[in-house]
Amino acid sequence: MKVDITSYTSGDGKWIFNDVPVTVGKTYTYSQKYASTVPSSLLVRYKLTNNSFQYAYLKYLPTALTSLTTSAEFTVPANVTSATVWMSLDTIGSTIIDDISLKQK
């Protein structure tokens, strides 16, 4: 998957996979390969039992002109039913993401 931002005012560019069920108190490992012309961040979005969302920063990702593998762990907090993770790009640049995985530890 590739995200290109050619003009920027505000917000971010990202590809988000559908929420997947997760278990409260369990630890999950997210991994991906990426190449990016600019630094970015990994974030997790939790869907809560009341259908609202909670967000958490996972990791800073440096510029990578050749493909790198990165991973981050998170433990699911109380009142969460599902989650998704994404790489946030908030400036002019591009990123390529491949081999995405989310596994319970």
LOBA-289742 format. One record per atom (N, C-alpha, C, CB): residue number from 1; residue in one letter; atom name; x, y, z. Coordinates in nm, 2 decimals. Glycine has a CB too. Layout:
num,residuo,atomo,east,north,up
NUM,a,CA,X,Y,Z
...
This chain:
num,residuo,atomo,east,north,up
1,m,N,0.08,-0.11,0.00
1,m,CA,0.00,0.00,0.00
1,m,C,0.09,0.12,0.00
1,m,CB,-0.10,0.00,0.12
2,k,N,0.05,0.22,-0.08
2,k,CA,0.13,0.35,-0.08
2,k,C,0.04,0.47,-0.05
2,k,CB,0.19,0.36,-0.22
3,v,N,0.09,0.56,0.03
3,v,CA,0.03,0.69,0.06
3,v,C,0.12,0.80,0.01
3,v,CB,-0.01,0.70,0.21
4,d,N,0.06,0.89,-0.07
4,d,CA,0.14,1.00,-0.12
4,d,C,0.06,1.13,-0.08
4,d,CB,0.15,1.00,-0.28
5,i,N,0.14,1.22,-0.01
5,i,CA,0.08,1.35,0.02
5,i,C,0.16,1.45,-0.07
5,i,CB,0.09,1.38,0.17
6,t,N,0.09,1.52,-0.16
6,t,CA,0.16,1.61,-0.25
6,t,C,0.13,1.76,-0.21
6,t,CB,0.11,1.59,-0.39
7,s,N,0.03,1.78,-0.13
7,s,CA,0.00,1.92,-0.08
7,s,C,-0.05,1.90,0.06
7,s,CB,-0.10,1.99,-0.17
8,y,N,-0.01,1.99,0.15
8,y,CA,-0.05,1.97,0.29
8,y,C,-0.09,2.10,0.36
8,y,CB,0.07,1.91,0.37
9,t,N,-0.20,2.10,0.43
9,t,CA,-0.25,2.21,0.51
9,t,C,-0.26,2.17,0.65
9,t,CB,-0.39,2.26,0.46
10,s,N,-0.33,2.05,0.68
10,s,CA,-0.35,2.00,0.82
10,s,C,-0.39,1.86,0.81
10,s,CB,-0.45,2.09,0.90
11,g,N,-0.40,1.79,0.92
11,g,CA,-0.44,1.65,0.93
11,g,C,-0.33,1.55,0.90
11,g,CB,-0.56,1.63,0.84
12,d,N,-0.37,1.43,0.86
12,d,CA,-0.27,1.33,0.82
12,d,C,-0.32,1.24,0.72
12,d,CB,-0.23,1.25,0.95
13,g,N,-0.23,1.17,0.66
13,g,CA,-0.27,1.07,0.56
13,g,C,-0.24,0.93,0.62
13,g,CB,-0.19,1.09,0.42
14,k,N,-0.33,0.83,0.59
14,k,CA,-0.31,0.70,0.65
14,k,C,-0.40,0.60,0.58
14,k,CB,-0.34,0.70,0.80
15,w,N,-0.36,0.47,0.59
15,w,CA,-0.44,0.36,0.55
15,w,C,-0.48,0.29,0.68
15,w,CB,-0.37,0.27,0.45
16,i,N,-0.60,0.26,0.70
16,i,CA,-0.65,0.20,0.83
16,i,C,-0.72,0.07,0.79
16,i,CB,-0.74,0.29,0.91
17,f,N,-0.67,-0.04,0.85
17,f,CA,-0.74,-0.17,0.83
17,f,C,-0.86,-0.17,0.92
17,f,CB,-0.65,-0.29,0.86
18,n,N,-0.96,-0.25,0.89
18,n,CA,-1.08,-0.26,0.97
18,n,C,-1.05,-0.31,1.11
18,n,CB,-1.18,-0.36,0.91
19,d,N,-1.13,-0.25,1.21
19,d,CA,-1.10,-0.29,1.35
19,d,C,-1.11,-0.45,1.36
19,d,CB,-1.21,-0.23,1.44
20,v,N,-1.03,-0.50,1.44
20,v,CA,-1.03,-0.64,1.47
20,v,C,-1.06,-0.66,1.62
20,v,CB,-0.89,-0.71,1.43
21,p,N,-1.13,-0.77,1.66
21,p,CA,-1.15,-0.80,1.80
21,p,C,-1.02,-0.82,1.88
21,p,CB,-1.25,-0.92,1.81
22,v,N,-1.02,-0.76,2.00
22,v,CA,-0.90,-0.78,2.08
22,v,C,-0.95,-0.81,2.22
22,v,CB,-0.81,-0.65,2.09
23,t,N,-0.87,-0.86,2.31
23,t,CA,-0.90,-0.90,2.44
23,t,C,-0.84,-0.81,2.55
23,t,CB,-0.86,-1.05,2.47
24,v,N,-0.92,-0.76,2.63
24,v,CA,-0.88,-0.67,2.74
24,v,C,-0.77,-0.74,2.82
24,v,CB,-0.99,-0.62,2.83
25,g,N,-0.66,-0.66,2.85
25,g,CA,-0.55,-0.72,2.93
25,g,C,-0.44,-0.79,2.85
25,g,CB,-0.60,-0.80,3.04
26,k,N,-0.47,-0.83,2.73
26,k,CA,-0.38,-0.91,2.65
26,k,C,-0.28,-0.81,2.57
26,k,CB,-0.45,-1.00,2.55
27,t,N,-0.16,-0.86,2.55
27,t,CA,-0.06,-0.78,2.48
27,t,C,-0.06,-0.83,2.33
27,t,CB,0.08,-0.79,2.54
28,y,N,-0.05,-0.73,2.24
28,y,CA,-0.05,-0.76,2.10
28,y,C,0.08,-0.70,2.04
28,y,CB,-0.18,-0.70,2.03
29,t,N,0.13,-0.76,1.93
29,t,CA,0.24,-0.71,1.86
29,t,C,0.20,-0.68,1.72
29,t,CB,0.36,-0.81,1.86
30,y,N,0.22,-0.55,1.68
30,y,CA,0.19,-0.50,1.54
30,y,C,0.33,-0.50,1.47
30,y,CB,0.12,-0.36,1.54
31,s,N,0.33,-0.54,1.35
31,s,CA,0.46,-0.53,1.27
31,s,C,0.42,-0.50,1.13
31,s,CB,0.54,-0.66,1.28
32,q,N,0.52,-0.43,1.06
32,q,CA,0.50,-0.40,0.92
32,q,C,0.64,-0.37,0.86
32,q,CB,0.41,-0.28,0.90
33,k,N,0.65,-0.38,0.73
33,k,CA,0.76,-0.33,0.66
33,k,C,0.72,-0.19,0.60
33,k,CB,0.81,-0.43,0.54
34,y,N,0.81,-0.10,0.59
34,y,CA,0.78,0.03,0.54
34,y,C,0.90,0.10,0.48
34,y,CB,0.72,0.12,0.65
35,a,N,0.88,0.18,0.38
35,a,CA,0.98,0.28,0.33
35,a,C,0.91,0.41,0.33
35,a,CB,1.03,0.23,0.19
36,s,N,0.98,0.52,0.37
36,s,CA,0.91,0.65,0.38
36,s,C,1.01,0.76,0.35
36,s,CB,0.84,0.67,0.51
37,t,N,0.97,0.86,0.28
37,t,CA,1.05,0.98,0.25
37,t,C,1.06,1.08,0.36
37,t,CB,1.01,1.04,0.12
38,v,N,0.97,1.06,0.46
38,v,CA,0.96,1.15,0.58
38,v,C,0.94,1.07,0.70
38,v,CB,0.85,1.26,0.55
39,p,N,0.97,1.12,0.82
39,p,CA,0.94,1.06,0.95
39,p,C,0.78,1.05,0.96
39,p,CB,1.00,1.13,1.06
40,s,N,0.74,0.95,1.04
40,s,CA,0.60,0.93,1.07
40,s,C,0.58,0.87,1.21
40,s,CB,0.53,0.84,0.96
41,s,N,0.46,0.83,1.24
41,s,CA,0.43,0.77,1.37
41,s,C,0.34,0.65,1.35
41,s,CB,0.37,0.87,1.47
42,l,N,0.34,0.55,1.45
42,l,CA,0.25,0.45,1.46
42,l,C,0.15,0.48,1.57
42,l,CB,0.32,0.31,1.48
43,l,N,0.02,0.46,1.54
43,l,CA,-0.08,0.49,1.64
43,l,C,-0.18,0.37,1.65
43,l,CB,-0.16,0.62,1.61
44,v,N,-0.24,0.35,1.76
44,v,CA,-0.35,0.25,1.78
44,v,C,-0.48,0.32,1.81
44,v,CB,-0.31,0.14,1.88
45,r,N,-0.59,0.28,1.75
45,r,CA,-0.72,0.33,1.79
45,r,C,-0.80,0.22,1.85
45,r,CB,-0.79,0.39,1.66
46,y,N,-0.84,0.24,1.97
46,y,CA,-0.93,0.14,2.04
46,y,C,-1.07,0.18,2.02
46,y,CB,-0.89,0.13,2.19
47,k,N,-1.16,0.08,1.99
47,k,CA,-1.30,0.10,2.00
47,k,C,-1.35,0.06,2.13
47,k,CB,-1.38,0.03,1.88
48,l,N,-1.42,0.14,2.20
48,l,CA,-1.47,0.11,2.34
48,l,C,-1.61,0.05,2.34
48,l,CB,-1.47,0.24,2.42
49,t,N,-1.64,-0.01,2.45
49,t,CA,-1.77,-0.07,2.46
49,t,C,-1.89,0.02,2.44
49,t,CB,-1.79,-0.14,2.60
50,n,N,-1.87,0.15,2.46
50,n,CA,-1.98,0.25,2.44
50,n,C,-1.97,0.31,2.30
50,n,CB,-1.97,0.37,2.54
51,n,N,-1.89,0.25,2.21
51,n,CA,-1.88,0.28,2.07
51,n,C,-1.80,0.41,2.04
51,n,CB,-2.01,0.30,2.00
52,s,N,-1.74,0.47,2.15
52,s,CA,-1.64,0.58,2.13
52,s,C,-1.50,0.53,2.10
52,s,CB,-1.65,0.68,2.25
53,f,N,-1.41,0.61,2.08
53,f,CA,-1.27,0.57,2.04
53,f,C,-1.17,0.63,2.14
53,f,CB,-1.24,0.61,1.90
54,q,N,-1.06,0.56,2.16
54,q,CA,-0.95,0.61,2.24
54,q,C,-0.83,0.58,2.15
54,q,CB,-0.94,0.53,2.38
55,y,N,-0.73,0.68,2.15
55,y,CA,-0.62,0.67,2.07
55,y,C,-0.49,0.67,2.15
55,y,CB,-0.61,0.79,1.97
56,a,N,-0.39,0.60,2.10
56,a,CA,-0.26,0.59,2.18
56,a,C,-0.14,0.59,2.08
56,a,CB,-0.25,0.46,2.27
57,y,N,-0.04,0.67,2.11
57,y,CA,0.08,0.68,2.03
57,y,C,0.16,0.55,2.06
57,y,CB,0.16,0.81,2.06
58,l,N,0.21,0.49,1.96
58,l,CA,0.29,0.37,1.98
58,l,C,0.44,0.39,1.96
58,l,CB,0.25,0.26,1.89
59,k,N,0.48,0.46,1.85
59,k,CA,0.62,0.46,1.81
59,k,C,0.64,0.57,1.70
59,k,CB,0.66,0.33,1.76
60,y,N,0.76,0.63,1.71
60,y,CA,0.81,0.72,1.61
60,y,C,0.88,0.63,1.50
60,y,CB,0.91,0.83,1.67
61,l,N,0.86,0.67,1.38
61,l,CA,0.92,0.60,1.27
61,l,C,1.01,0.69,1.19
61,l,CB,0.82,0.53,1.18
62,p,N,1.14,0.67,1.18
62,p,CA,1.23,0.76,1.11
62,p,C,1.21,0.74,0.96
62,p,CB,1.37,0.74,1.15
63,t,N,1.26,0.84,0.88
63,t,CA,1.27,0.82,0.73
63,t,C,1.34,0.69,0.70
63,t,CB,1.34,0.95,0.67
64,a,N,1.29,0.62,0.60
64,a,CA,1.36,0.50,0.56
64,a,C,1.35,0.49,0.41
64,a,CB,1.29,0.37,0.63
65,l,N,1.46,0.52,0.34
65,l,CA,1.46,0.52,0.19
65,l,C,1.46,0.38,0.14
65,l,CB,1.58,0.60,0.14
66,t,N,1.50,0.28,0.22
66,t,CA,1.49,0.14,0.18
66,t,C,1.40,0.07,0.28
66,t,CB,1.63,0.07,0.17
67,s,N,1.34,-0.04,0.25
67,s,CA,1.24,-0.11,0.33
67,s,C,1.30,-0.15,0.47
67,s,CB,1.19,-0.23,0.26
68,l,N,1.23,-0.11,0.57
68,l,CA,1.26,-0.15,0.71
68,l,C,1.15,-0.23,0.77
68,l,CB,1.30,-0.03,0.80
69,t,N,1.18,-0.32,0.86
69,t,CA,1.07,-0.38,0.94
69,t,C,1.07,-0.32,1.08
69,t,CB,1.10,-0.54,0.95
70,t,N,0.95,-0.28,1.12
70,t,CA,0.93,-0.22,1.25
70,t,C,0.82,-0.30,1.33
70,t,CB,0.90,-0.07,1.24
71,s,N,0.82,-0.29,1.46
71,s,CA,0.71,-0.35,1.54
71,s,C,0.69,-0.27,1.66
71,s,CB,0.74,-0.50,1.57
72,a,N,0.57,-0.29,1.72
72,a,CA,0.54,-0.22,1.85
72,a,C,0.44,-0.31,1.92
72,a,CB,0.48,-0.08,1.82
73,e,N,0.45,-0.31,2.05
73,e,CA,0.36,-0.38,2.14
73,e,C,0.26,-0.29,2.21
73,e,CB,0.43,-0.47,2.24
74,f,N,0.14,-0.34,2.24
74,f,CA,0.05,-0.26,2.32
74,f,C,-0.04,-0.36,2.40
74,f,CB,-0.04,-0.17,2.24
75,t,N,-0.08,-0.32,2.52
75,t,CA,-0.17,-0.40,2.60
75,t,C,-0.30,-0.33,2.60
75,t,CB,-0.11,-0.42,2.75
76,v,N,-0.41,-0.41,2.57
76,v,CA,-0.54,-0.36,2.56
76,v,C,-0.60,-0.31,2.69
76,v,CB,-0.63,-0.46,2.49
77,p,N,-0.64,-0.18,2.70
77,p,CA,-0.70,-0.13,2.83
77,p,C,-0.84,-0.18,2.85
77,p,CB,-0.69,0.02,2.83
78,a,N,-0.89,-0.15,2.96
78,a,CA,-1.03,-0.19,3.00
78,a,C,-1.13,-0.12,2.90
78,a,CB,-1.06,-0.15,3.14
79,n,N,-1.24,-0.19,2.89
79,n,CA,-1.36,-0.14,2.81
79,n,C,-1.33,-0.13,2.66
79,n,CB,-1.40,0.00,2.86
80,v,N,-1.24,-0.21,2.61
80,v,CA,-1.21,-0.21,2.47
80,v,C,-1.26,-0.33,2.40
80,v,CB,-1.06,-0.19,2.44
81,t,N,-1.32,-0.32,2.28
81,t,CA,-1.38,-0.43,2.21
81,t,C,-1.30,-0.47,2.08
81,t,CB,-1.52,-0.41,2.17
82,s,N,-1.23,-0.36,2.02
82,s,CA,-1.16,-0.39,1.90
82,s,C,-1.05,-0.28,1.88
82,s,CB,-1.25,-0.40,1.78
83,a,N,-0.96,-0.30,1.78
83,a,CA,-0.86,-0.20,1.76
83,a,C,-0.81,-0.21,1.62
83,a,CB,-0.74,-0.23,1.86
84,t,N,-0.74,-0.10,1.58
84,t,CA,-0.67,-0.09,1.45
84,t,C,-0.55,-0.01,1.47
84,t,CB,-0.76,-0.03,1.34
85,v,N,-0.45,-0.03,1.39
85,v,CA,-0.32,0.04,1.40
85,v,C,-0.29,0.11,1.26
85,v,CB,-0.20,-0.05,1.44
86,w,N,-0.23,0.22,1.27
86,w,CA,-0.19,0.29,1.14
86,w,C,-0.06,0.37,1.15
86,w,CB,-0.30,0.37,1.09
87,m,N,0.00,0.39,1.04
87,m,CA,0.12,0.48,1.03
87,m,C,0.07,0.61,0.98
87,m,CB,0.22,0.42,0.93
88,s,N,0.09,0.72,1.06
88,s,CA,0.04,0.85,1.03
88,s,C,0.14,0.93,0.96
88,s,CB,-0.01,0.92,1.16
89,l,N,0.11,0.99,0.85
89,l,CA,0.20,1.08,0.77
89,l,C,0.14,1.22,0.77
89,l,CB,0.22,1.02,0.62
90,d,N,0.21,1.31,0.83
90,d,CA,0.15,1.45,0.84
90,d,C,0.23,1.56,0.78
90,d,CB,0.12,1.48,0.99
91,t,N,0.29,1.53,0.67
91,t,CA,0.36,1.63,0.59
91,t,C,0.37,1.58,0.45
91,t,CB,0.50,1.66,0.65
92,i,N,0.42,1.67,0.36
92,i,CA,0.44,1.63,0.22
92,i,C,0.54,1.52,0.21
92,i,CB,0.48,1.75,0.13
93,g,N,0.51,1.41,0.15
93,g,CA,0.60,1.29,0.14
93,g,C,0.52,1.17,0.10
93,g,CB,0.67,1.27,0.27
94,s,N,0.59,1.06,0.10
94,s,CA,0.52,0.93,0.07
94,s,C,0.57,0.82,0.15
94,s,CB,0.54,0.90,-0.08
95,t,N,0.49,0.71,0.16
95,t,CA,0.53,0.59,0.23
95,t,C,0.47,0.47,0.17
95,t,CB,0.48,0.60,0.38
96,i,N,0.54,0.36,0.18
96,i,CA,0.49,0.23,0.12
96,i,C,0.49,0.14,0.24
96,i,CB,0.59,0.18,0.01
97,i,N,0.38,0.07,0.26
97,i,CA,0.36,-0.03,0.37
97,i,C,0.33,-0.16,0.32
97,i,CB,0.25,0.02,0.47
98,d,N,0.39,-0.27,0.38
98,d,CA,0.38,-0.40,0.33
98,d,C,0.39,-0.50,0.45
98,d,CB,0.48,-0.44,0.22
99,d,N,0.35,-0.62,0.43
99,d,CA,0.36,-0.73,0.53
99,d,C,0.31,-0.69,0.67
99,d,CB,0.51,-0.77,0.54
100,i,N,0.19,-0.64,0.68
100,i,CA,0.13,-0.60,0.80
100,i,C,0.08,-0.72,0.88
100,i,CB,0.01,-0.50,0.78
101,s,N,0.11,-0.71,1.01
101,s,CA,0.07,-0.82,1.10
101,s,C,0.03,-0.77,1.24
101,s,CB,0.18,-0.93,1.11
102,l,N,-0.08,-0.83,1.29
102,l,CA,-0.12,-0.80,1.43
102,l,C,-0.15,-0.93,1.50
102,l,CB,-0.25,-0.70,1.44
103,k,N,-0.07,-0.96,1.60
103,k,CA,-0.08,-1.09,1.67
103,k,C,-0.08,-1.08,1.82
103,k,CB,0.04,-1.18,1.63
104,q,N,-0.16,-1.16,1.88
104,q,CA,-0.17,-1.16,2.03
104,q,C,-0.04,-1.23,2.08
104,q,CB,-0.29,-1.24,2.08
105,k,N,0.02,-1.18,2.18
105,k,CA,0.15,-1.23,2.23
105,k,C,0.13,-1.35,2.32
105,k,CB,0.23,-1.12,2.30
